[in-house]
Amino acid sequence: MLTEQRYQIILNEIDRKSLVYVSELVKDLDTSESTIRRDLNFLHKQGKLKKVHGGATALDKFINTKDDLLSTRESLNIDEKLEIAKYAANLIKENDFVYIDAGTTTDLMIEFINEKEAVYITNGINQAKKLINKGLKTYILGGEIKESTEAIIGVEAINTLKRYNFNKGFFGTNGISKDRGYTTPDISEALVKQEALRRTREAYIMADNSKFDEISCVTFGQLEDATIITTTVKDNTYKEFIEIIEVAKK
């Protein structure tokens, strides 16, 4: 297959699905992983797509209207997520009352939490299991379980949150935009995030740099509502809106 033909097939897949994986392209195009990675690098430099760890996404500002499965999202940008997770975990101090949002980066953070004299609240099933296994005092919200993200959502979860006042909270997001703030695809999950964010004194958004300039369906907070923890920010104008902690990628 000619190089230009591969480029066109890759771009067609991006247009159709908004997200492609190297492993899938290797199989579909019957070529090597190194060839696909070179193709993605070239198309990224040409401004045709955005290369991310493990694949590529569309440049289109608006992203999918639904979440990918948790098992799919866990493998994306893993090196960045680990650095963000390590930094965030060290922010938790003795006697903190901490909210931990459902999400892949918040899930990784728990592996690095060492503070046993804090109390943890979460709407993530996997997060709750990991916190308990570490011997940490943990509460989980009640409500409906969302299958794709394993998050607890709905009216009951929101009503439970209204009883709490967190001094620290850690949140995931699908998109960060100067115009639209922090966004996520699902309305029910956005409402839970919004209520938890509203009830948190020191809120942190944990996001790798692929989330910047992306807009999903529902806004759950504005940039000024939280500090962003990321690896690097390519667009420095974001720093005019909000405090950003850049964690050096090792």
HUSUL-V428440 format. One line per field, one symbol per residue. ss: DSSP state (H for helix, E for strand, - for the rest). phi: phi as a letter, one per 40 degrees, with the letter a starting at -180 (. if undefined). burial: 1 if it has 16 or more other ideal C-beta (glycine too) atoms within 10 Angstrom, else 0. Layout:
# HUSUL-V428440
ss: ???
phi: ???
burial: ???
This chain:
# HUSUL-V428440
ss: --HHHHHHHHHHHHHHH-EEEHHHHHHHH---HHHHHHHHHHHHH----EEE--EEE----E-------HHHH----HHHHHHHHHHHH-------EEEE---HHHHHHH--------EEEE-EHHHHHHHHH---EEEE---EEE----EEE-HHHHHHH----EEEEEE---EEE---EEEE--HHHHHHHHHHHH-EEEEEEE--HHHE--E--EEEE-HHH-EEEE-----HHHHH---EEE----
phi: .cdcccdcccccccccbgabbddccdcccfacccccccccccccccgcabcbcgiabccdccbdcaccddccccccfcccdcccccccccccbdgcbbbbccicccccdcdbcbccbbbbbabbccccccccccgccbbbccicccccbfbcbhcccccccccbbccaabbcacabbccbgcbaccccccccddcccccbcbbbcbacccccgbbbcbcbacdccaccbacbbcbccccccacbbccccc
burial: 0000011011101100011111001100100000011011011000011111001111000010001001001001100111111011101100011111111111111100101001011111111111100001010110100101111111001101100101011111111110011111110111111111101100111111111111111111101011011110100001000101111000
